[in-house]
Amino acid sequence: MIGRSRIKVLQNSATAALGGTKEKIGHATGNEQLAASGTQQKAQAHAQQQAHDAQRHTEGAGNKIKGQAQKVTGSVTNDPSMEARGHANAAKGDLQRNI
């Protein structure tokens, strides 16, 4: 199953590619309105992807911090379950920030 995050990346890539195609066809045929529309569509897709990446990075940082706190709390309170959840959340945060 493809996650929502991956779907968003694919949608933005497809939109950018479509915009690039419209831009090239517009320039090749002398249709500047089509070229401008393609340029705008491509730029919008790139901006949406950057916003999505920033959101994912922020969520990852939050999970990393949560995991670090859980690891410390689990260690101090001698709660191996809490410490394990901390390791899992920290790893999840690392993945979110690096994908």
N, C-alpha and C positions, 0 to 999 in steps of 0.2 A: 504494500500500500504506500502510495506517495503522500508525504506529509504536506500540510498547507503551505509551509515555508517553501518547499521545493516547487509546488505548483505556482506560487507567486513568482519565483525566479524564472520558471519556464514561460509564464505569461508575459513577463517583462521582456524576456529575450525574444519571444515571438513578435511582440509589438514593436520592438526596436528593429528587428529584421524587416518587418513589413514596412515600417517607416523608411528604412534605408532603401528598400526596393522602390517604393513610390518616389523617393528623392531621385534615384538614378534614372528611372523611367521618365520622370518629369524633365530632368536635364537633357536626356537623350532625345526627347521629342520636342523640346522647346516649350514645354508646358510648365512655366515657372510657378503657377498656382499649385500644381501637383507636387512639384519639387519642394516648395515651401511647406506644404502640408506634410510631406514625408519627413522633412527636417524637424518640424515641430513634434510630430508623433515620436520620432526617434529620441529627441531630447526629453520629452515627457516620460518615456519608458526608462531612460537612464536615471532621471531624477527619482522616479518611483522606486527603482532598484536601490539607489543610494539610501533613500529613506527606510526601505525594508531592511537593508544591511545594518543601518544604525540602530534600528529597533531591536534586531536580533542580537547585536553586540551588547546593547544595554541589558536585555533580558539575561544574557549569558553572564554579564558581570554581577547581576543580582543573584543568580543561582550560585555563582562561585563564592560570593560573600556569605550567602546563607549556608552553603556547604562547609566553609571554613569555620563558621560559628558553631555548627552542629558537631563538627569534628572535635573542636576544643571542649564544648559542653559535654560531649560523650566521654571524652578522655578524663575530664575533671570529675565527672559524676560516676565514672566507671560503668558507663552504659554502652556496651558494644553495639547495640542496635542503633542508637543515636549516632555513634561514631561512623557506622557503616552508611547510614543515610547521608551523613556529611560528605563522605568520600564520593558517594553517588551523585549528590547535588553539585559538588565541586567539579567532577568530571563532566557532568551535563553542561555546566557553565562554560568549561573550556571548549567543549564541542561547539556550543552555540556561538562563541566568540570567534572560533577559527574556521567555521564552514563558510 
